[in-house]
Amino acid sequence: MRVVLRHPGIGLYYAGRKHWVSNPGAALDLGTTERATELSHHESFEEMDIVVNYDDSTHELVIPLRRKSADDAESKRKVA
């Protein structure tokens, strides 16, 4: 299993600080979704997809990461 970050707007994969590649096999394998989330936060990415590729390579799990806006927080307060 590989866990990588993909920019949804441009379709490139994170391979290291300021380094992006089109081949997911050349992307930095972060090992866990937690590590991918932490790196995305540390790098201040606005939007990323965590892509989990399984060994059979016929399936992948895509988890969208989006930075919460002030409007999101405000709407949650109104609902509660």
C-alpha positions in Angstrom: 0.0 0.0 0.0 1.2 3.5 -0.9 -0.2 6.8 0.5 0.5 9.9 -1.6 -0.7 13.5 -2.0 -2.3 14.7 -5.2 -3.2 18.3 -6.1 -6.8 18.0 -7.4 -6.5 21.1 -9.6 -3.5 20.1 -11.6 -3.4 16.3 -11.0 0.3 16.2 -10.0 1.6 14.2 -7.0 3.8 15.6 -4.2 7.4 14.3 -4.4 9.0 16.6 -1.9 9.2 20.3 -1.0 8.3 22.3 -4.2 8.7 19.1 -6.3 5.7 17.7 -8.1 5.5 14.7 -10.5 2.9 13.3 -12.9 3.7 9.6 -12.1 2.2 8.5 -8.7 4.9 5.8 -8.5 7.5 8.6 -8.3 5.6 10.5 -5.6 6.7 10.5 -2.0 5.1 7.6 -0.1 3.9 9.0 3.2 3.0 5.6 4.6 -0.2 6.6 6.5 -3.1 8.9 6.0 -2.2 10.6 9.3 1.2 11.5 8.0 -0.3 12.8 4.7 -2.7 15.0 6.6 0.0 16.4 8.9 2.3 17.1 5.9 -0.6 18.9 4.0 -1.2 21.0 7.1 2.5 21.7 7.6 2.9 22.8 4.0 -0.3 24.9 4.3 -1.9 23.3 1.2 -5.4 24.7 0.6 -6.7 21.6 -1.1 -5.2 18.1 -1.6 -6.3 14.6 -2.1 -4.8 11.8 -0.1 -4.6 8.8 -2.6 -4.2 5.3 -1.1 -3.0 2.9 -3.8 -3.3 -0.8 -2.9 -1.0 -3.5 -4.0 -3.4 -4.9 -6.6 -3.2 -1.4 -8.3 -6.8 -1.8 -9.7 -8.3 0.2 -6.9 -7.4 3.4 -5.1 -9.0 5.3 -2.2 -9.2 9.1 -2.6 -9.7 11.2 0.5 -10.2 14.9 -0.2 -8.5 17.4 2.2 -9.9 20.9 2.2 -9.0 23.8 4.5 -12.0 25.0 6.5 -13.0 28.5 5.8 -14.3 31.0 8.3 -17.7 30.7 6.7 -17.7 26.9 7.4 -17.1 27.5 11.1 -19.8 30.2 11.3 -22.4 28.0 9.6 -21.7 25.2 12.1 -22.2 27.6 15.0 -25.6 28.7 13.6 -26.7 25.1 13.2 -25.8 24.2 16.8 
